[in-house]
């Protein structure tokens, strides 16, 4: 059990956007970064077979003694987070930008929770993205136009991705985390299969110097309409698309928990000649 601050340093590959009421981003807002980390943490917990509520829904946890594994660490109504989070952006040599995140324990953080948190940050660094404006679609010749820029890409510096992966490859620690999740709150809720579950994610890279552009993205989403998300309607906030792509070459998506359709999507994407690498979510869990 840990009471030592957990510190992670990242390099900023593409600007991390947290924004404000005026749609400006003068500094990084802790709430924006932490909300994004929590979203990925929820997906990891579900990927390992655990239950994670949606804190924005009517099914959100609100009990100090009976809440999901995510709320146990990040907090919910009537239960405070186990840590105080801070984030700081610095510029080194007037060029390289680093982002330092620190989780200062306020309560004891279990070894299993630490494993899940580190796994989450490693996945964000290696395969995912963080913050706002990550849904923008890249198009040829528009890299510098605001509506098409890359946002939200970071890379672990300390510990490095390689160092952290070695720690996370400990099967004993992984199994302890999975067993821990089995003993935490679980419940049956409507539409749970549509909640982000890392088991149903797909991560990939395009061939060097290329990227998944807007036209190809739309072809994929037309073939698998669920990826388009849902338009905002009265009493329905809607959902943005579930396919993300970056000029850097990285792309990722997630699908609903439907094994047959997910397999069909994976085989469809794997057949694309411009993808250099493609992995199922369960391969990186």
Rosetta blueprint (number, residue, H / E / L):
1 X L
2 X E
3 X L
4 X L
5 X L
6 X E
7 X E
8 X E
9 X E
10 X E
11 X E
12 X E
13 X E
14 X E
15 X L
16 X L
17 X E
18 X L
19 X L
20 X L
21 X L
22 X L
23 X L
24 X L
25 X L
26 X L
27 X L
28 X L
29 X L
30 X H
31 X H
32 X H
33 X H
34 X H
35 X H
36 X H
37 X H
38 X H
39 X H
40 X H
41 X H
42 X H
43 X H
44 X H
45 X H
46 X H
47 X H
48 X L
49 X L
50 X L
51 X L
52 X L
53 X L
54 X L
55 X L
56 X L
57 X L
58 X L
59 X L
60 X L
61 X L
62 X L
63 X L
64 X L
65 X L
66 X L
67 X L
68 X L
69 X H
70 X H
71 X H
72 X H
73 X H
74 X H
75 X L
76 X E
77 X L
78 X L
79 X E
80 X L
81 X L
82 X L
83 X E
84 X E
85 X E
86 X E
87 X E
88 X E
89 X E
90 X E
91 X E
92 X E
93 X L
94 X L
95 X L
96 X E
97 X E
98 X E
99 X E
100 X E
101 X E
102 X E
103 X E
104 X E
105 X E
106 X L
107 X L
108 X L
109 X E
110 X L
111 X H
112 X H
113 X H
114 X H
115 X H
116 X H
117 X H
118 X H
119 X H
120 X H
121 X H
122 X H
123 X H
124 X H
125 X H
126 X H
127 X L
128 X L
129 X L
130 X L
131 X L
132 X E
133 X L
134 X L
135 X L
136 X L
137 X L
138 X L
139 X L
140 X L
141 X L
142 X L
143 X L
144 X L
145 X L
146 X H
147 X H
148 X H
149 X L
150 X L
151 X L
152 X L
153 X E
154 X E
155 X E
156 X E
157 X E
158 X E
159 X L
160 X L
161 X H
162 X H
163 X H
164 X H
165 X H
166 X H
167 X H
168 X H
169 X L
170 X L
171 X H
172 X H
173 X H
174 X H
175 X H
176 X H
177 X H
178 X H
179 X H
180 X H
181 X H
182 X H
183 X L
184 X L
185 X L
186 X L
187 X L
188 X L
189 X L
190 X L
191 X L
192 X H
193 X H
194 X H
195 X L
196 X L
197 X L
198 X H
199 X H
200 X H
201 X E
202 X E
203 X E
204 X E
205 X E
206 X E
207 X L
208 X L
209 X L
210 X L
211 X L
212 X L
213 X L
214 X H
215 X H
216 X H
217 X H
218 X H
219 X H
220 X H
221 X H
222 X H
223 X H
224 X L
225 X H
226 X H
227 X H
228 X H
229 X L
230 X E
231 X L
232 X L
233 X E
234 X L
235 X L
236 X E
237 X L
238 X L
239 X E
240 X L
241 X L
242 X L
243 X E
244 X E
245 X E
246 X L
247 X L
248 X L
249 X L
250 X E
251 X E
252 X E
253 X E
254 X E
255 X L
256 X L
257 X L
258 X L
259 X H
260 X H
261 X H
262 X H
263 X H
264 X H
265 X H
266 X H
267 X H
268 X H
269 X H
270 X H
271 X L
272 X L
273 X L
274 X L
275 X E
276 X E
277 X E
278 X E
279 X E
280 X E
281 X H
282 X H
283 X H
284 X H
285 X L
